[in-house]
Amino acid sequence: MKTTTFKTGIHTIALMLLSFSACALTGCEKKEKVLDVETPAGELEINRDKDSGSVDVKVKKNEDQ
């Protein structure tokens, strides 16, 4: 009985360590906000990736108009 409990505990700890390491290694994107404009008609947001230099443009129109 004690050996199965011990094995279950080891498996649980191994699974937790694997999950934690996967989350720790993913990292986050390094982006900087270049421009953020909010108007009554909508929003415009421009971000630049610091690593690759690629630019991401997001436009959101307000549906109230």
N, C-alpha and C positions, 0 to 999 in steps of 0.2 A: 504494500500500500504506500509506504513512504517513498519507494523508488519511482512510482508513477507520479506522485505529487512533485517530487524533485525534478523529474524530466519535464513535467508540464511547466514548472517554474522556470527552468532553463530555456525552454522554447518561448515562453512569454517574454523573458528578458531579451532573448536574441531578436525576436520580432520587434520589440520596442526600440532596440538599438538600430536595427535596420531602417525602421521608419524615421527615426530621428536623423540618421546620417543622410537619408534621401532628402529630407527637408532642408538640412543644413547646407547641402551641396548645390541646391537649385539656385540660390542667390536671387538678387533682384536686378532689374534693369536700371542702368544709370542714365537717366534722362534729365534734361534741363528744359524748363519752360521758356520758350523764346518769345511767344506772344499769346496773350489771353484777352480777347475782346468780347464783352457782353453788351448787346444792344437789345432794344425791345423786339426786334425781328428775329433774333437768334444769338448764337454764340460761335466764336471761332477760337480754336486752340491749336497752337503749333508747338510741338516738342521736338527736340533734337537728341539723338542717342549719342552720348559722350564717347562710346567706344568706336562705333562704326561711322558716325557722322550723318547717318540717315535721318531724314526729316519726316515727321508724322503730322498730318493736318487733319483735324476733326472739325466738322461743321455741323451744328445742330440748329435746326429751324424751330421756332416756337409755333405751335399749332393754334395759338390764340388768334392769329391774324386772319 
